Amino acid sequence: MILHTNYLTAITMMNDKSVDLVMTDPPYKVISGGNKSPGRPVGILSENDGKIFEHNDVDMEVAFKEMYRVLKDDAHIYIMTNFLNMRKFCDLMEKAGFKIHNLLVWEKNNCTPNRWYMKNCEYTIFARKGKAKTINLPGSKTVHQFDNIIGNKNHPTEKPVELIKFYIENSTNEGDIVLDPFMGGGSCAVACRDTKREFIGFEIDPKHFNTTKERLEMKTLENLL
């Protein structure tokens, strides 16, 4: 199920302890961009406002409280973030009741321009609600390599479906319900379709919502051919 709506409008209508996993890449502040200053590398940001999306301002304290409420006991949550927001997110997650398990590192095949070391990885906070539960593949490493999407992306910060599948398959079983409150271009939705998980996703931007809808319809069509 995917809904074109503000995440808060939808998630507050969900029942307590109703999903088996939360897997999301929320909008967050990034290092200011701008391409006019001497010596500044060209990056994803064209302005110095620290924002990539129109709907970038989300009260993550409220968001984490709601995610905690709808997540089942003894279940996992994966929150993608950058270094700038990592400490804040960890603090807010613990305040909401989550227990931090680990920091996962996605090593990409490309780098993001930066004057203080080129960034070739991204981070995922791996946490739990309730008692600790072993992942399905305990031999998995904290640093994992998946090729980034280069060129024609479905979303400015689109993540590889294989990366999302890696997380989902480690923390759920077929038929489980996965929630992505900030659906973006739909990589999590496609990953759930591919791994036979049920999916619930929200996206406020009509363009990105329609992109996800089209990707899911295309996948369905491919399955019929």
mmCIF file of the C-alpha atoms, coordinates in Angstrom:
data_MODEL
# 
_entry.id   MODEL 
# 
loop_
_atom_site.group_PDB 
_atom_site.id 
_atom_site.type_symbol 
_atom_site.label_atom_id 
_atom_site.label_alt_id 
_atom_site.label_comp_id 
_atom_site.label_asym_id 
_atom_site.label_entity_id 
_atom_site.label_seq_id 
_atom_site.pdbx_PDB_ins_code 
_atom_site.Cartn_x 
_atom_site.Cartn_y 
_atom_site.Cartn_z 
_atom_site.occupancy 
_atom_site.B_iso_or_equiv 
_atom_site.pdbx_formal_charge 
_atom_site.auth_seq_id 
_atom_site.auth_comp_id 
_atom_site.auth_asym_id 
_atom_site.auth_atom_id 
_atom_site.pdbx_PDB_model_num 
ATOM 1   C CA . MET A 1 1   ? 0.000  0.000   0.000   1.00 0.00 ? 1   MET A CA 1 
ATOM 2   C CA . ILE A 1 2   ? 1.357  3.402   -0.970  1.00 0.00 ? 2   ILE A CA 1 
ATOM 3   C CA . LEU A 1 3   ? -0.244 6.734   -0.099  1.00 0.00 ? 3   LEU A CA 1 
ATOM 4   C CA . HIS A 1 4   ? 0.321  10.235  -1.445  1.00 0.00 ? 4   HIS A CA 1 
ATOM 5   C CA . THR A 1 5   ? 0.213  12.094  1.851   1.00 0.00 ? 5   THR A CA 1 
ATOM 6   C CA . ASN A 1 6   ? 2.200  13.687  4.628   1.00 0.00 ? 6   ASN A CA 1 
ATOM 7   C CA . TYR A 1 7   ? 3.722  10.895  6.706   1.00 0.00 ? 7   TYR A CA 1 
ATOM 8   C CA . LEU A 1 8   ? 2.282  12.278  9.964   1.00 0.00 ? 8   LEU A CA 1 
ATOM 9   C CA . THR A 1 9   ? -1.265 12.287  8.638   1.00 0.00 ? 9   THR A CA 1 
ATOM 10  C CA . ALA A 1 10  ? -0.990 8.616   7.750   1.00 0.00 ? 10  ALA A CA 1 
ATOM 11  C CA . ILE A 1 11  ? 1.167  7.163   10.503  1.00 0.00 ? 11  ILE A CA 1 
ATOM 12  C CA . THR A 1 12  ? -0.981 8.580   13.304  1.00 0.00 ? 12  THR A CA 1 
ATOM 13  C CA . MET A 1 13  ? -3.885 6.530   11.890  1.00 0.00 ? 13  MET A CA 1 
ATOM 14  C CA . MET A 1 14  ? -1.935 3.273   12.118  1.00 0.00 ? 14  MET A CA 1 
ATOM 15  C CA . ASN A 1 15  ? -2.424 0.792   14.944  1.00 0.00 ? 15  ASN A CA 1 
ATOM 16  C CA . ASP A 1 16  ? 0.166  0.284   17.655  1.00 0.00 ? 16  ASP A CA 1 
ATOM 17  C CA . LYS A 1 17  ? 2.656  -2.533  17.010  1.00 0.00 ? 17  LYS A CA 1 
ATOM 18  C CA . SER A 1 18  ? 1.391  -3.138  13.476  1.00 0.00 ? 18  SER A CA 1 
ATOM 19  C CA . VAL A 1 19  ? 4.596  -3.393  11.389  1.00 0.00 ? 19  VAL A CA 1 
ATOM 20  C CA . ASP A 1 20  ? 7.519  -5.837  11.453  1.00 0.00 ? 20  ASP A CA 1 
ATOM 21  C CA . LEU A 1 21  ? 10.213 -3.419  10.239  1.00 0.00 ? 21  LEU A CA 1 
ATOM 22  C CA . VAL A 1 22  ? 10.785 0.282   9.664   1.00 0.00 ? 22  VAL A CA 1 
ATOM 23  C CA . MET A 1 23  ? 13.167 0.970   6.778   1.00 0.00 ? 23  MET A CA 1 
ATOM 24  C CA . THR A 1 24  ? 13.517 4.584   5.661   1.00 0.00 ? 24  THR A CA 1 
ATOM 25  C CA . ASP A 1 25  ? 15.742 7.340   4.341   1.00 0.00 ? 25  ASP A CA 1 
ATOM 26  C CA . PRO A 1 26  ? 14.202 10.476  5.884   1.00 0.00 ? 26  PRO A CA 1 
ATOM 27  C CA . PRO A 1 27  ? 14.784 14.013  4.623   1.00 0.00 ? 27  PRO A CA 1 
ATOM 28  C CA . TYR A 1 28  ? 17.495 15.697  6.642   1.00 0.00 ? 28  TYR A CA 1 
ATOM 29  C CA . LYS A 1 29  ? 19.832 18.668  6.618   1.00 0.00 ? 29  LYS A CA 1 
ATOM 30  C CA . VAL A 1 30  ? 22.941 18.393  4.476   1.00 0.00 ? 30  VAL A CA 1 
ATOM 31  C CA . ILE A 1 31  ? 26.082 20.500  4.262   1.00 0.00 ? 31  ILE A CA 1 
ATOM 32  C CA . SER A 1 32  ? 25.277 23.674  2.362   1.00 0.00 ? 32  SER A CA 1 
ATOM 33  C CA . GLY A 1 33  ? 26.027 23.608  -1.329  1.00 0.00 ? 33  GLY A CA 1 
ATOM 34  C CA . GLY A 1 34  ? 26.312 26.419  -3.820  1.00 0.00 ? 34  GLY A CA 1 
ATOM 35  C CA . ASN A 1 35  ? 28.582 26.415  -6.813  1.00 0.00 ? 35  ASN A CA 1 
ATOM 36  C CA . LYS A 1 36  ? 29.700 30.045  -7.013  1.00 0.00 ? 36  LYS A CA 1 
ATOM 37  C CA . SER A 1 37  ? 32.387 30.194  -4.349  1.00 0.00 ? 37  SER A CA 1 
ATOM 38  C CA . PRO A 1 38  ? 36.016 29.772  -5.514  1.00 0.00 ? 38  PRO A CA 1 
ATOM 39  C CA . GLY A 1 39  ? 37.358 26.297  -4.826  1.00 0.00 ? 39  GLY A CA 1 
ATOM 40  C CA . ARG A 1 40  ? 33.923 24.875  -4.025  1.00 0.00 ? 40  ARG A CA 1 
ATOM 41  C CA . PRO A 1 41  ? 33.205 21.558  -5.808  1.00 0.00 ? 41  PRO A CA 1 
ATOM 42  C CA . VAL A 1 42  ? 29.985 21.111  -7.745  1.00 0.00 ? 42  VAL A CA 1 
ATOM 43  C CA . GLY A 1 43  ? 27.551 18.890  -5.898  1.00 0.00 ? 43  GLY A CA 1 
ATOM 44  C CA . ILE A 1 44  ? 23.882 18.018  -5.576  1.00 0.00 ? 44  ILE A CA 1 
ATOM 45  C CA . LEU A 1 45  ? 23.008 21.364  -3.949  1.00 0.00 ? 45  LEU A CA 1 
ATOM 46  C CA . SER A 1 46  ? 22.807 24.539  -5.998  1.00 0.00 ? 46  SER A CA 1 
ATOM 47  C CA . GLU A 1 47  ? 21.979 26.802  -3.059  1.00 0.00 ? 47  GLU A CA 1 
ATOM 48  C CA . ASN A 1 48  ? 23.502 27.341  0.375   1.00 0.00 ? 48  ASN A CA 1 
ATOM 49  C CA . ASP A 1 49  ? 20.357 26.364  2.291   1.00 0.00 ? 49  ASP A CA 1 
ATOM 50  C CA . GLY A 1 50  ? 21.307 22.801  3.299   1.00 0.00 ? 50  GLY A CA 1 
ATOM 51  C CA . LYS A 1 51  ? 18.186 21.379  1.640   1.00 0.00 ? 51  LYS A CA 1 
ATOM 52  C CA . ILE A 1 52  ? 17.659 18.986  -1.233  1.00 0.00 ? 52  ILE A CA 1 
ATOM 53  C CA . PHE A 1 53  ? 13.854 18.715  -1.170  1.00 0.00 ? 53  PHE A CA 1 
ATOM 54  C CA . GLU A 1 54  ? 10.968 21.147  -0.942  1.00 0.00 ? 54  GLU A CA 1 
ATOM 55  C CA . HIS A 1 55  ? 9.499  19.170  1.961   1.00 0.00 ? 55  HIS A CA 1 
ATOM 56  C CA . ASN A 1 56  ? 12.773 18.918  3.860   1.00 0.00 ? 56  ASN A CA 1 
ATOM 57  C CA . ASP A 1 57  ? 11.669 20.139  7.288   1.00 0.00 ? 57  ASP A CA 1 
ATOM 58  C CA . VAL A 1 58  ? 10.438 17.202  9.368   1.00 0.00 ? 58  VAL A CA 1 
ATOM 59  C CA . ASP A 1 59  ? 10.209 17.063  13.161  1.00 0.00 ? 59  ASP A CA 1 
ATOM 60  C CA . MET A 1 60  ? 12.191 13.867  13.580  1.00 0.00 ? 60  MET A CA 1 
ATOM 61  C CA . GLU A 1 61  ? 11.504 13.685  17.319  1.00 0.00 ? 61  GLU A CA 1 
ATOM 62  C CA . VAL A 1 62  ? 7.810  13.267  16.549  1.00 0.00 ? 62  VAL A CA 1 
ATOM 63  C CA . ALA A 1 63  ? 8.599  10.954  13.634  1.00 0.00 ? 63  ALA A CA 1 
ATOM 64  C CA . PHE A 1 64  ? 10.694 8.574   15.758  1.00 0.00 ? 64  PHE A CA 1 
ATOM 65  C CA . LYS A 1 65  ? 8.024  8.453   18.471  1.00 0.00 ? 65  LYS A CA 1 
ATOM 66  C CA . GLU A 1 66  ? 5.438  7.410   15.893  1.00 0.00 ? 66  GLU A CA 1 
ATOM 67  C CA . MET A 1 67  ? 7.766  4.852   14.308  1.00 0.00 ? 67  MET A CA 1 
ATOM 68  C CA . TYR A 1 68  ? 8.388  3.367   17.747  1.00 0.00 ? 68  TYR A CA 1 
ATOM 69  C CA . ARG A 1 69  ? 4.666  3.172   18.442  1.00 0.00 ? 69  ARG A CA 1 
ATOM 70  C CA . VAL A 1 70  ? 3.745  1.316   15.237  1.00 0.00 ? 70  VAL A CA 1 
ATOM 71  C CA . LEU A 1 71  ? 6.732  -1.056  15.300  1.00 0.00 ? 71  LEU A CA 1 
ATOM 72  C CA . LYS A 1 72  ? 6.176  -4.461  16.873  1.00 0.00 ? 72  LYS A CA 1 
ATOM 73  C CA . ASP A 1 73  ? 8.107  -5.496  19.960  1.00 0.00 ? 73  ASP A CA 1 
ATOM 74  C CA . ASP A 1 74  ? 11.513 -7.106  19.374  1.00 0.00 ? 74  ASP A CA 1 
ATOM 75  C CA . ALA A 1 75  ? 11.681 -5.716  15.823  1.00 0.00 ? 75  ALA A CA 1 
ATOM 76  C CA . HIS A 1 76  ? 14.295 -3.720  13.906  1.00 0.00 ? 76  HIS A CA 1 
ATOM 77  C CA . ILE A 1 77  ? 14.522 -0.250  12.407  1.00 0.00 ? 77  ILE A CA 1 
ATOM 78  C CA . TYR A 1 78  ? 16.968 1.061   9.794   1.00 0.00 ? 78  TYR A CA 1 
ATOM 79  C CA . ILE A 1 79  ? 17.445 4.832   9.487   1.00 0.00 ? 79  ILE A CA 1 
ATOM 80  C CA . MET A 1 80  ? 19.658 6.165   6.721   1.00 0.00 ? 80  MET A CA 1 
ATOM 81  C CA . THR A 1 81  ? 21.482 9.387   7.510   1.00 0.00 ? 81  THR A CA 1 
ATOM 82  C CA . ASN A 1 82  ? 24.594 11.430  6.928   1.00 0.00 ? 82  ASN A CA 1 
ATOM 83  C CA . PHE A 1 83  ? 27.373 12.238  9.382   1.00 0.00 ? 83  PHE A CA 1 
ATOM 84  C CA . LEU A 1 84  ? 25.917 15.697  10.056  1.00 0.00 ? 84  LEU A CA 1 
ATOM 85  C CA . ASN A 1 85  ? 22.685 14.265  11.509  1.00 0.00 ? 85  ASN A CA 1 
ATOM 86  C CA . MET A 1 86  ? 23.929 10.977  12.948  1.00 0.00 ? 86  MET A CA 1 
ATOM 87  C CA . ARG A 1 87  ? 24.355 12.057  16.586  1.00 0.00 ? 87  ARG A CA 1 
ATOM 88  C CA . LYS A 1 88  ? 21.044 13.930  16.626  1.00 0.00 ? 88  LYS A CA 1 
ATOM 89  C CA . PHE A 1 89  ? 19.178 10.990  15.123  1.00 0.00 ? 89  PHE A CA 1 
ATOM 90  C CA . CYS A 1 90  ? 20.726 8.525   17.581  1.00 0.00 ? 90  CYS A CA 1 
ATOM 91  C CA . ASP A 1 91  ? 19.782 10.762  20.514  1.00 0.00 ? 91  ASP A CA 1 
ATOM 92  C CA . LEU A 1 92  ? 16.208 11.189  19.292  1.00 0.00 ? 92  LEU A CA 1 
ATOM 93  C CA . MET A 1 93  ? 15.828 7.469   18.593  1.00 0.00 ? 93  MET A CA 1 
ATOM 94  C CA . GLU A 1 94  ? 17.000 6.564   22.083  1.00 0.00 ? 94  GLU A CA 1 
ATOM 95  C CA . LYS A 1 95  ? 14.684 9.216   23.524  1.00 0.00 ? 95  LYS A CA 1 
ATOM 96  C CA . ALA A 1 96  ? 11.797 7.564   21.669  1.00 0.00 ? 96  ALA A CA 1 
ATOM 97  C CA . GLY A 1 97  ? 12.716 4.190   23.222  1.00 0.00 ? 97  GLY A CA 1 
ATOM 98  C CA . PHE A 1 98  ? 14.878 2.535   20.577  1.00 0.00 ? 98  PHE A CA 1 
ATOM 99  C CA . LYS A 1 99  ? 18.109 0.732   21.449  1.00 0.00 ? 99  LYS A CA 1 
ATOM 100 C CA . ILE A 1 100 ? 20.965 1.343   19.005  1.00 0.00 ? 100 ILE A CA 1 
ATOM 101 C CA . HIS A 1 101 ? 22.464 -1.918  17.742  1.00 0.00 ? 101 HIS A CA 1 
ATOM 102 C CA . ASN A 1 102 ? 25.086 -0.771  15.270  1.00 0.00 ? 102 ASN A CA 1 
ATOM 103 C CA . LEU A 1 103 ? 26.181 1.748   12.686  1.00 0.00 ? 103 LEU A CA 1 
ATOM 104 C CA . LEU A 1 104 ? 26.187 0.281   9.185   1.00 0.00 ? 104 LEU A CA 1 
ATOM 105 C CA . VAL A 1 105 ? 28.295 1.703   6.381   1.00 0.00 ? 105 VAL A CA 1 
ATOM 106 C CA . TRP A 1 106 ? 27.360 1.520   2.716   1.00 0.00 ? 106 TRP A CA 1 
ATOM 107 C CA . GLU A 1 107 ? 30.488 1.818   0.569   1.00 0.00 ? 107 GLU A CA 1 
ATOM 108 C CA . LYS A 1 108 ? 29.539 3.193   -2.840  1.00 0.00 ? 108 LYS A CA 1 
ATOM 109 C CA . ASN A 1 109 ? 31.287 3.085   -6.193  1.00 0.00 ? 109 ASN A CA 1 
ATOM 110 C CA . ASN A 1 110 ? 31.430 6.880   -6.445  1.00 0.00 ? 110 ASN A CA 1 
ATOM 111 C CA . CYS A 1 111 ? 32.242 9.932   -4.341  1.00 0.00 ? 111 CYS A CA 1 
ATOM 112 C CA . THR A 1 112 ? 30.336 13.038  -3.330  1.00 0.00 ? 112 THR A CA 1 
ATOM 113 C CA . PRO A 1 113 ? 32.316 16.262  -3.877  1.00 0.00 ? 113 PRO A CA 1 
ATOM 114 C CA . ASN A 1 114 ? 33.700 17.661  -0.635  1.00 0.00 ? 114 ASN A CA 1 
ATOM 115 C CA . ARG A 1 115 ? 36.607 19.902  0.347   1.00 0.00 ? 115 ARG A CA 1 
ATOM 116 C CA . TRP A 1 116 ? 37.261 17.841  3.506   1.00 0.00 ? 116 TRP A CA 1 
ATOM 117 C CA . TYR A 1 117 ? 37.763 14.350  2.050   1.00 0.00 ? 117 TYR A CA 1 
ATOM 118 C CA . MET A 1 118 ? 35.587 13.001  -0.731  1.00 0.00 ? 118 MET A CA 1 
ATOM 119 C CA . LYS A 1 119 ? 32.644 11.045  0.612   1.00 0.00 ? 119 LYS A CA 1 
ATOM 120 C CA . ASN A 1 120 ? 32.405 7.512   -0.735  1.00 0.00 ? 120 ASN A CA 1 
ATOM 121 C CA . CYS A 1 121 ? 30.055 6.038   1.858   1.00 0.00 ? 121 CYS A CA 1 
ATOM 122 C CA . GLU A 1 122 ? 26.722 6.608   3.585   1.00 0.00 ? 122 GLU A CA 1 
ATOM 123 C CA . TYR A 1 123 ? 25.467 5.518   6.989   1.00 0.00 ? 123 TYR A CA 1 
ATOM 124 C CA . THR A 1 124 ? 22.521 3.571   8.381   1.00 0.00 ? 124 THR A CA 1 
ATOM 125 C CA . ILE A 1 125 ? 21.560 3.512   12.053  1.00 0.00 ? 125 ILE A CA 1 
ATOM 126 C CA . PHE A 1 126 ? 20.483 -0.017  12.947  1.00 0.00 ? 126 PHE A CA 1 
ATOM 127 C CA . ALA A 1 127 ? 18.350 -0.203  16.083  1.00 0.00 ? 127 ALA A CA 1 
ATOM 128 C CA . ARG A 1 128 ? 15.655 -2.241  17.779  1.00 0.00 ? 128 ARG A CA 1 
ATOM 129 C CA . LYS A 1 129 ? 12.493 -1.970  19.830  1.00 0.00 ? 129 LYS A CA 1 
ATOM 130 C CA . GLY A 1 130 ? 12.443 -4.295  22.830  1.00 0.00 ? 130 GLY A CA 1 
ATOM 131 C CA . LYS A 1 131 ? 14.601 -7.372  23.150  1.00 0.00 ? 131 LYS A CA 1 
ATOM 132 C CA . ALA A 1 132 ? 17.516 -8.040  20.827  1.00 0.00 ? 132 ALA A CA 1 
ATOM 133 C CA . LYS A 1 133 ? 16.740 -10.250 17.835  1.00 0.00 ? 133 LYS A CA 1 
ATOM 134 C CA . THR A 1 134 ? 19.463 -11.897 15.757  1.00 0.00 ? 134 THR A CA 1 
ATOM 135 C CA . ILE A 1 135 ? 19.517 -10.933 12.085  1.00 0.00 ? 135 ILE A CA 1 
ATOM 136 C CA . ASN A 1 136 ? 18.813 -13.676 9.570   1.00 0.00 ? 136 ASN A CA 1 
ATOM 137 C CA . LEU A 1 137 ? 22.398 -13.665 8.234   1.00 0.00 ? 137 LEU A CA 1 
ATOM 138 C CA . PRO A 1 138 ? 24.621 -13.122 11.315  1.00 0.00 ? 138 PRO A CA 1 
ATOM 139 C CA . GLY A 1 139 ? 27.728 -13.262 9.138   1.00 0.00 ? 139 GLY A CA 1 
ATOM 140 C CA . SER A 1 140 ? 26.824 -9.947  7.512   1.00 0.00 ? 140 SER A CA 1 
ATOM 141 C CA . LYS A 1 141 ? 29.455 -7.212  7.841   1.00 0.00 ? 141 LYS A CA 1 
ATOM 142 C CA . THR A 1 142 ? 28.921 -3.653  9.065   1.00 0.00 ? 142 THR A CA 1 
ATOM 143 C CA . VAL A 1 143 ? 30.609 -2.309  5.935   1.00 0.00 ? 143 VAL A CA 1 
ATOM 144 C CA . HIS A 1 144 ? 28.979 -3.514  2.723   1.00 0.00 ? 144 HIS A CA 1 
ATOM 145 C CA . GLN A 1 145 ? 29.496 -2.673  -0.925  1.00 0.00 ? 145 GLN A CA 1 
ATOM 146 C CA . PHE A 1 146 ? 26.664 -1.999  -3.328  1.00 0.00 ? 146 PHE A CA 1 
ATOM 147 C CA . ASP A 1 147 ? 27.033 0.026   -6.517  1.00 0.00 ? 147 ASP A CA 1 
ATOM 148 C CA . ASN A 1 148 ? 25.432 3.435   -6.299  1.00 0.00 ? 148 ASN A CA 1 
ATOM 149 C CA . ILE A 1 149 ? 22.999 4.528   -8.998  1.00 0.00 ? 149 ILE A CA 1 
ATOM 150 C CA . ILE A 1 150 ? 24.766 6.866   -11.403 1.00 0.00 ? 150 ILE A CA 1 
ATOM 151 C CA . GLY A 1 151 ? 23.104 8.842   -14.150 1.00 0.00 ? 151 GLY A CA 1 
ATOM 152 C CA . ASN A 1 152 ? 19.382 8.568   -14.678 1.00 0.00 ? 152 ASN A CA 1 
ATOM 153 C CA . LYS A 1 153 ? 17.929 8.301   -11.161 1.00 0.00 ? 153 LYS A CA 1 
ATOM 154 C CA . ASN A 1 154 ? 14.308 7.916   -10.120 1.00 0.00 ? 154 ASN A CA 1 
ATOM 155 C CA . HIS A 1 155 ? 14.980 10.221  -7.141  1.00 0.00 ? 155 HIS A CA 1 
ATOM 156 C CA . PRO A 1 156 ? 17.813 12.646  -6.207  1.00 0.00 ? 156 PRO A CA 1 
ATOM 157 C CA . THR A 1 157 ? 18.913 10.487  -3.262  1.00 0.00 ? 157 THR A CA 1 
ATOM 158 C CA . GLU A 1 158 ? 17.759 7.129   -4.625  1.00 0.00 ? 158 GLU A CA 1 
ATOM 159 C CA . LYS A 1 159 ? 19.261 4.076   -2.935  1.00 0.00 ? 159 LYS A CA 1 
ATOM 160 C CA . PRO A 1 160 ? 20.006 0.798   -4.757  1.00 0.00 ? 160 PRO A CA 1 
ATOM 161 C CA . VAL A 1 161 ? 17.242 -1.772  -4.449  1.00 0.00 ? 161 VAL A CA 1 
ATOM 162 C CA . GLU A 1 162 ? 19.838 -4.449  -3.675  1.00 0.00 ? 162 GLU A CA 1 
ATOM 163 C CA . LEU A 1 163 ? 21.046 -2.464  -0.646  1.00 0.00 ? 163 LEU A CA 1 
ATOM 164 C CA . ILE A 1 164 ? 17.511 -2.169  0.720   1.00 0.00 ? 164 ILE A CA 1 
ATOM 165 C CA . LYS A 1 165 ? 16.868 -5.855  0.048   1.00 0.00 ? 165 LYS A CA 1 
ATOM 166 C CA . PHE A 1 166 ? 19.988 -6.664  2.076   1.00 0.00 ? 166 PHE A CA 1 
ATOM 167 C CA . TYR A 1 167 ? 18.544 -4.892  5.122   1.00 0.00 ? 167 TYR A CA 1 
ATOM 168 C CA . ILE A 1 168 ? 15.014 -6.185  4.660   1.00 0.00 ? 168 ILE A CA 1 
ATOM 169 C CA . GLU A 1 169 ? 16.024 -9.816  4.229   1.00 0.00 ? 169 GLU A CA 1 
ATOM 170 C CA . ASN A 1 170 ? 18.200 -9.639  7.337   1.00 0.00 ? 170 ASN A CA 1 
ATOM 171 C CA . SER A 1 171 ? 15.402 -8.392  9.592   1.00 0.00 ? 171 SER A CA 1 
ATOM 172 C CA . THR A 1 172 ? 12.146 -9.846  8.240   1.00 0.00 ? 172 THR A CA 1 
ATOM 173 C CA . ASN A 1 173 ? 10.602 -12.945 6.721   1.00 0.00 ? 173 ASN A CA 1 
ATOM 174 C CA . GLU A 1 174 ? 8.351  -13.367 3.698   1.00 0.00 ? 174 GLU A CA 1 
ATOM 175 C CA . GLY A 1 175 ? 4.914  -11.906 4.359   1.00 0.00 ? 175 GLY A CA 1 
ATOM 176 C CA . ASP A 1 176 ? 6.120  -9.458  7.020   1.00 0.00 ? 176 ASP A CA 1 
ATOM 177 C CA . ILE A 1 177 ? 5.055  -5.804  6.871   1.00 0.00 ? 177 ILE A CA 1 
ATOM 178 C CA . VAL A 1 178 ? 7.675  -3.146  6.133   1.00 0.00 ? 178 VAL A CA 1 
ATOM 179 C CA . LEU A 1 179 ? 6.978  0.562   6.694   1.00 0.00 ? 179 LEU A CA 1 
ATOM 180 C CA . ASP A 1 180 ? 8.742  3.421   4.878   1.00 0.00 ? 180 ASP A CA 1 
ATOM 181 C CA . PRO A 1 181 ? 7.257  6.752   6.075   1.00 0.00 ? 181 PRO A CA 1 
ATOM 182 C CA . PHE A 1 182 ? 9.411  8.739   3.615   1.00 0.00 ? 182 PHE A CA 1 
ATOM 183 C CA . MET A 1 183 ? 9.082  6.662   0.475   1.00 0.00 ? 183 MET A CA 1 
ATOM 184 C CA . GLY A 1 184 ? 10.904 8.913   -1.998  1.00 0.00 ? 184 GLY A CA 1 
ATOM 185 C CA . GLY A 1 185 ? 11.389 7.199   -5.346  1.00 0.00 ? 185 GLY A CA 1 
ATOM 186 C CA . GLY A 1 186 ? 10.262 3.799   -4.108  1.00 0.00 ? 186 GLY A CA 1 
ATOM 187 C CA . SER A 1 187 ? 13.390 1.660   -3.760  1.00 0.00 ? 187 SER A CA 1 
ATOM 188 C CA . CYS A 1 188 ? 12.031 0.140   -0.547  1.00 0.00 ? 188 CYS A CA 1 
ATOM 189 C CA . ALA A 1 189 ? 8.692  -0.572  -2.211  1.00 0.00 ? 189 ALA A CA 1 
ATOM 190 C CA . VAL A 1 190 ? 10.397 -2.393  -5.082  1.00 0.00 ? 190 VAL A CA 1 
ATOM 191 C CA . ALA A 1 191 ? 12.651 -4.292  -2.663  1.00 0.00 ? 191 ALA A CA 1 
ATOM 192 C CA . CYS A 1 192 ? 9.621  -5.498  -0.729  1.00 0.00 ? 192 CYS A CA 1 
ATOM 193 C CA . ARG A 1 193 ? 7.908  -6.580  -3.934  1.00 0.00 ? 193 ARG A CA 1 
ATOM 194 C CA . ASP A 1 194 ? 11.018 -8.526  -4.960  1.00 0.00 ? 194 ASP A CA 1 
ATOM 195 C CA . THR A 1 195 ? 11.389 -10.237 -1.581  1.00 0.00 ? 195 THR A CA 1 
ATOM 196 C CA . LYS A 1 196 ? 7.683  -11.010 -1.026  1.00 0.00 ? 196 LYS A CA 1 
ATOM 197 C CA . ARG A 1 197 ? 7.212  -8.621  1.880   1.00 0.00 ? 197 ARG A CA 1 
ATOM 198 C CA . GLU A 1 198 ? 4.124  -6.454  2.413   1.00 0.00 ? 198 GLU A CA 1 
ATOM 199 C CA . PHE A 1 199 ? 4.838  -2.744  2.037   1.00 0.00 ? 199 PHE A CA 1 
ATOM 200 C CA . ILE A 1 200 ? 3.348  0.442   3.486   1.00 0.00 ? 200 ILE A CA 1 
ATOM 201 C CA . GLY A 1 201 ? 4.792  3.716   2.217   1.00 0.00 ? 201 GLY A CA 1 
ATOM 202 C CA . PHE A 1 202 ? 3.991  7.431   2.354   1.00 0.00 ? 202 PHE A CA 1 
ATOM 203 C CA . GLU A 1 203 ? 5.266  10.224  0.103   1.00 0.00 ? 203 GLU A CA 1 
ATOM 204 C CA . ILE A 1 204 ? 4.194  13.878  0.151   1.00 0.00 ? 204 ILE A CA 1 
ATOM 205 C CA . ASP A 1 205 ? 5.770  14.920  -3.153  1.00 0.00 ? 205 ASP A CA 1 
ATOM 206 C CA . PRO A 1 206 ? 3.426  14.063  -6.061  1.00 0.00 ? 206 PRO A CA 1 
ATOM 207 C CA . LYS A 1 207 ? 6.296  13.602  -8.522  1.00 0.00 ? 207 LYS A CA 1 
ATOM 208 C CA . HIS A 1 208 ? 8.094  11.057  -6.368  1.00 0.00 ? 208 HIS A CA 1 
ATOM 209 C CA . PHE A 1 209 ? 4.846  9.319   -5.428  1.00 0.00 ? 209 PHE A CA 1 
ATOM 210 C CA . ASN A 1 210 ? 4.012  8.848   -9.109  1.00 0.00 ? 210 ASN A CA 1 
ATOM 211 C CA . THR A 1 211 ? 7.530  7.580   -9.768  1.00 0.00 ? 211 THR A CA 1 
ATOM 212 C CA . THR A 1 212 ? 7.050  4.862   -7.156  1.00 0.00 ? 212 THR A CA 1 
ATOM 213 C CA . LYS A 1 213 ? 3.652  3.988   -8.569  1.00 0.00 ? 213 LYS A CA 1 
ATOM 214 C CA . GLU A 1 214 ? 5.114  3.636   -12.050 1.00 0.00 ? 214 GLU A CA 1 
ATOM 215 C CA . ARG A 1 215 ? 8.018  1.504   -10.810 1.00 0.00 ? 215 ARG A CA 1 
ATOM 216 C CA . LEU A 1 216 ? 5.657  -0.876  -9.046  1.00 0.00 ? 216 LEU A CA 1 
ATOM 217 C CA . GLU A 1 217 ? 3.362  -1.110  -12.063 1.00 0.00 ? 217 GLU A CA 1 
ATOM 218 C CA . MET A 1 218 ? 6.354  -1.783  -14.307 1.00 0.00 ? 218 MET A CA 1 
ATOM 219 C CA . LYS A 1 219 ? 7.533  -4.524  -11.978 1.00 0.00 ? 219 LYS A CA 1 
ATOM 220 C CA . THR A 1 220 ? 4.091  -6.106  -12.046 1.00 0.00 ? 220 THR A CA 1 
ATOM 221 C CA . LEU A 1 221 ? 4.073  -5.999  -15.829 1.00 0.00 ? 221 LEU A CA 1 
ATOM 222 C CA . GLU A 1 222 ? 7.535  -7.577  -15.971 1.00 0.00 ? 222 GLU A CA 1 
ATOM 223 C CA . ASN A 1 223 ? 6.293  -10.430 -13.802 1.00 0.00 ? 223 ASN A CA 1 
ATOM 224 C CA . LEU A 1 224 ? 3.537  -11.152 -16.299 1.00 0.00 ? 224 LEU A CA 1 
ATOM 225 C CA . LEU A 1 225 ? 5.831  -11.330 -19.326 1.00 0.00 ? 225 LEU A CA 1 
# 
